[in-house]
Amino acid sequence: MKIYLISLGAGLIVGIVYSLLNVRSPAPPVIALVGLLGILVGEQLIPFAKTLLAQEPAAVSWINQIKPHMFGHLPKGGEQGEVAHRAATDIEARS
């Protein structure tokens, strides 16, 4: 969750800088973002309906299917150092 808040804060800072410089943002209009949200939610309706028709608990579908797809997997602490170490090792192996 922390990474999302950092991302939001960075976006707010960039937005303020754009406003101070009187520059228009290259971001898509809000209507396009709402449409993308609709696509993301719509993709999950059929799997969710199948879960309900199979009389499985809705929580199972939410935890295993919908939540990971809609919100992505949250980063875990400590992985960044391991990824950086693997990248450095790969670079050294190539040289």
C-alpha positions as CSV (number, residue, x, y, z in Angstrom):
1,M,0.0,0.0,0.0
2,K,2.9,2.3,0.8
3,I,4.1,2.2,-2.9
4,Y,0.7,3.3,-4.1
5,L,0.7,6.3,-1.7
6,I,4.2,7.2,-2.9
7,S,3.1,6.9,-6.5
8,L,0.1,9.2,-5.8
9,G,2.3,11.7,-4.0
10,A,4.7,11.8,-6.9
11,G,1.8,12.3,-9.3
12,L,0.5,15.2,-7.2
13,I,3.9,16.8,-7.2
14,V,4.2,16.5,-11.0
15,G,0.7,17.9,-11.4
16,I,1.6,20.9,-9.3
17,V,4.7,21.5,-11.3
18,Y,2.7,21.3,-14.5
19,S,0.2,23.8,-13.1
20,L,3.0,26.2,-12.1
21,L,4.5,25.9,-15.6
22,N,1.1,26.3,-17.3
23,V,1.7,23.0,-19.2
24,R,-1.1,20.6,-20.0
25,S,-0.8,17.0,-18.8
26,P,-0.2,14.3,-21.3
27,A,-2.4,12.0,-19.2
28,P,-5.7,10.7,-20.8
29,P,-8.9,12.4,-19.9
30,V,-10.8,11.1,-16.9
31,I,-13.5,9.6,-19.2
32,A,-10.9,7.3,-20.7
33,L,-9.7,6.2,-17.3
34,V,-13.3,5.5,-16.3
35,G,-13.7,3.4,-19.4
36,L,-10.5,1.4,-18.5
37,L,-11.9,0.8,-15.1
38,G,-15.1,-0.5,-16.7
39,I,-13.0,-2.9,-18.8
40,L,-11.1,-4.2,-15.8
41,V,-14.3,-4.7,-13.8
42,G,-16.2,-6.3,-16.8
43,E,-13.4,-8.8,-17.3
44,Q,-14.2,-10.2,-13.8
45,L,-18.0,-10.5,-14.1
46,I,-18.0,-13.8,-16.0
47,P,-15.5,-15.6,-13.7
48,F,-17.4,-14.2,-10.7
49,A,-20.8,-15.4,-12.1
50,K,-19.3,-18.9,-12.7
51,T,-18.2,-19.0,-9.1
52,L,-21.7,-18.1,-7.9
53,L,-23.4,-20.6,-10.2
54,A,-21.0,-23.3,-9.0
55,Q,-22.2,-22.4,-5.5
56,E,-18.7,-21.6,-4.3
57,P,-18.3,-18.9,-1.7
58,A,-17.9,-15.5,-3.3
59,A,-14.9,-14.8,-1.0
60,V,-13.0,-17.6,-2.8
61,S,-13.5,-15.9,-6.2
62,W,-12.6,-12.5,-4.7
63,I,-9.3,-13.7,-3.1
64,N,-8.1,-16.0,-5.8
65,Q,-9.4,-14.4,-9.0
66,I,-10.6,-10.9,-8.8
67,K,-8.3,-9.2,-6.2
68,P,-5.0,-10.2,-7.8
69,H,-6.2,-9.2,-11.3
70,M,-7.8,-5.9,-10.2
71,F,-5.2,-4.6,-7.8
72,G,-2.1,-6.5,-8.8
73,H,0.2,-8.2,-6.4
74,L,1.5,-5.8,-3.8
75,P,5.3,-5.6,-3.6
76,K,6.9,-7.4,-0.7
77,G,9.7,-6.0,1.4
78,G,13.2,-7.3,0.7
79,E,12.5,-8.4,-2.9
80,Q,14.1,-5.2,-4.4
81,G,17.5,-6.0,-3.0
82,E,17.3,-9.5,-4.2
83,V,16.3,-8.4,-7.7
84,A,19.1,-5.8,-7.8
85,H,21.6,-8.4,-6.7
86,R,20.4,-10.8,-9.5
87,A,20.7,-8.0,-12.0
88,A,24.2,-7.1,-10.9
89,T,25.2,-10.8,-11.1
90,D,23.8,-11.1,-14.6
91,I,25.7,-8.0,-15.7
92,E,28.9,-9.4,-14.2
93,A,28.4,-12.7,-15.9
94,R,28.0,-11.0,-19.3
95,S,31.3,-9.1,-19.0
